[in-house]
C-alpha cells in the first residue's frame, strides 16, 4: 500500500520529482519544524528533546533529499506545505535568489561523494563537526576570510574544543564547482598579513605565479567563482590532529 514519503500517511498522493523536492528544501521546506513528521511514540516528549530530535532528523532527511533520484509520493496535507514553500521561494528578490544559486548550488555542495549543506552560524558549524556525522559548509569570500575564521575560532573557544578537530582552516572548497583550492595558495593568502606565519606549506604544490594570481583575482582558478567554504570534518579525529598548536601561527 502506498504511503506518503514525508509523513507516512497511507494512500496515493501527488508525485513530485526529486528535483522539485530539492527546490522545496532550498526554499525552506522543513517537515519536522512543521510537525508533519511526528516524534515517535515512546520517546521523550519534552520540549528540549523534541527540538533536538527535529534538528537531527531534518539533517538526515536533507541528505536523503539531496541524493535521491526517484519520485516522491506526497499526501494532500504535506503537499499544501510544500507548495507554500515553493510559492514563497518564487517570490524572493531576484538578486537574492541569484546569489543563493551561486553559493553552493542553492545550499548544497557535493564533495568527495558526500553532500554538504549550508550552515548559517559558526556555532552550528562547530556542533555539526563535533558530531562527526553531519556534513555542512560555512561560506566566505577572500575579502572576509579573516572575519569568518575569527568567528569559527570564537565558536571553538566557547565550546572549549581545539579548532584542529573541528575544521581544516587551509582547506578551501569552491562553492560553485566544489573543487578544492590548492592548499598552499589558500594558506599563504590567508597568512599574507601575519609576519609570524610560515612562508611555505609542507608538501605544497602551487607555484609563486599561481599564488600571486589568486592574490590578485581572489577567484577560483577552475571556474572564476569568488565564494569558498570550510567543510565540517567527518569520522573520528586522528591523535596527531591535537598535537601541534598550529593556531599559534595566526598570531601577529
N, C-alpha and C positions, 0 to 999 in steps of 0.2 A: 504494500500500500504506500502511495506517495505521501511524503510529509514535507512541510516547509523546511528548506535548507537553512533557515535562520532560527526560527523558534520551535521547530519540530511539530507544529500543529498538523494533524492528519488532513490529507486532501490535496488535490491537484490545484495549483495556483497559477500565477503568471511566470513564464520562463524568461529569466534575464540572462544576458550573455555575461561571461566573466569580465569582459571589458567594461560593461555598464556597471557591474558591481564594484570594480576598482574605481570607476569615476565617482560613484556614490560615496565610497570610502574617502577619496581625496576631497570630496565636498562636505565631509563632516559626519557621514552616517556612522553611528555607533550603537548597535543593537543592545549593548549591555547598559550603557548610560540611559537609553530609552526604556530599559527594562522589558524589551521584547524577549530577551532570554533571561529566565528567572534563576535565582540562586537555587541549586538543587536542595530538595528536602533532606533534612538530617544534618545539614551543615549549619554552623553558627550563623544566626540571623542578625547578629549585632551590626550596627552601622559601620564600624571600622573594618570588620572582616568582610562585610559586603562590598565596600569600596575597593578593598584590596583584591578581592576575587574578580570584581568587574574589570579592574585595571589589567590584571594578569591575563584574564580570559580574552579581553579585547586585543592585547598584544599578540596572543597566539592566533586569534581569528584574523588579524591583519596579515599575518604570514600566510595563512591559508588563502585569503583573497588574492594576495599578490602573486602566488604561484599557480593558482587554479586556472584550468583551461576549459572547463566544462560549464554547461548552463546551470543556472540556479532556479530551483522551484521556490517561488515566494508567495506566501499566502496574502490575502487581501489586507489584513491589518498591517503586516510588515511592509507591503507594497506602498501603502499610504505614506509611511515614514521614509521609505527610500525615495519616493517621488518628491517629498518635501525637501530632502537634502539636495537632490538633483536640481530642483527648481531654484533653490537658494544659490546653488553654485552658478547657475546660468545668469543670475542677477548681479554677480560680483563685478566690481570695476574691471574693465578690460585690461588696464595696465597691471593691476594686482594679479589677475589671473595669468597674464603672460609671465610675470615674474615667478609665480608658483610653478608653472610648467617648465621654466628654465632650470629652477633649482630642484634637482633630484627628481625630475620627471613627475611632478605633482606630489612629491613627498616620499619617493621610493628610490633607492639606489640598489642595484644588483652588483655584487662584488664577490668574486671567488665562489660562485654558486650559492650565495646567501642573499637574502633580501633585507636591506636595512631601511627602517622607516625614520622619518624626520622627528627629531627631538627638539622641543622648543626651549627647554630650560637646562642650564648646567646641572642643577640638582637631579633632574630626571635622567640626564645622561650618566651621571655617576652611579645612580641607583641601578640603572639598566646594566651598566658594565660590571658592577659588583655582583649582580645576579648571574652573569656569565652565560646567559641563555636568551637574552633579549636584544637582538641586533638593532642598533639605532645609529643615527649620524647627527652630528652637530655642525651646521654650516657656518662658513665665514668667508671673507674675501681677504686678499693680501693687505688691503688697506686697514682692516680692523682685526688682523690676526692677533695683535698684542692684547686687545680687549677681550677677544674670545678666549685666548689662553689664560688670561688673568681670571676670567670668570670660572673657567673649569678648575683652575688651581684653587681658587677660593672655595668652590664646592667640595673639592677633595679635602681641604683643610677642615671645613665644617663637619665633614663626615669622618674625620680622623683616619684617612686612608692615604697610602702612598700613591701619588699620581701614576707611578710606573705600572701599577697593577690595574689601573683604570683605563688608560688610553695611551697611544703612542704619539707623542707630540710632533714627531717629524715624519709621520705617515699621512700625507695629504692625498685625498681621493677627489677627482673632479666630479662634481655633482651632475654633469651633463653626460660625459662619455664613460664615467665610472672607472677610468684608468688612473692608476696612481702616478703622482708626480715623482720624479726622481728624488730619492731620499735626501741626497746632499744638496740639491737645489733648494728644497724646502727648508732644510735645516740652516743652511748658510744665509738664505734670505731672511729667515726669522731672527737670526742672531746678528744681523748686519750692524745693529747699533749697540751691541753688547761686547765691549772690549775684552772681557774675561772669558768669552766663549771660545771653544776650539776653532781653529781655522780650517779644519778638514774633518771629514767623516770617514771612519774606518770602513773600507770596502766600498767607498763611494765611486760612482761611475760617470758622473756628469763632468763635462768639460767646462773650463772657465768661460768659454763662449756661451754655453747653454745657461750658465748661472747668470751671466750679465744680461742675456736676452730676457730671462724671466724677470730679473730685477727691473728691466726697462718696460716690458709689456704687462707684467703681472697677470698673464693669461696662460691657460693650459697649453702646453706645446703640441698637444694632439688635436684639440678642437677649438682652441682660442676662447674657451669659456673662462669667466673670471670668478667663479664661485667654487669653493672647495669644501671639504668636510673632514672632521675627525670621526673615526668609527669606534664604537664600543668594542672592547676585547671580549672574546668568547673562549670557553674552555677553562681549564684550571691554570692559574698563573704559575710560571716557572720560578723556582727558587732564586735563580740569578737575577730575576727582574727586580728584586728588592735589595740587592747588594750595593750597587753603586749609587751614590747620591747625585744622580745626573742633573737634578733640578738646580744644583748649585751653579751650573754653567750659565743659568739665566740671570744671575745676579750681576748688576752693573758694578 
